[in-house]
Amino acid sequence: MNKTFWIPLIVSFGTMIVLYIIGFIANIDSLIFNISLSHTEISLVPIGVGIVMGFISERIIKSKSHANKS
């Protein structure tokens, strides 16, 4: 597959991982992924930000490829 698929995917997952790590280290409740025997808590903020960053990086790659073709 080409880079218009892989780069946004890596950016999305990388952003999610970095935000979860920051939330864990700094103990920020809106960025934490908690697992216990009674319940599992997943913050959707890193997932949403990761998806947005993936779309933004995809648009940047597509606009640069169109600019290079012209």
Buried (B, 14 or more C-beta within 10 A) or exposed (E): EEEEEEBBBEBBEEBBEBBBEEBEEEEEEEBBBEEEEEEEEEBEBBBEBBBEBBEEBBEEBEEEEEEEEE
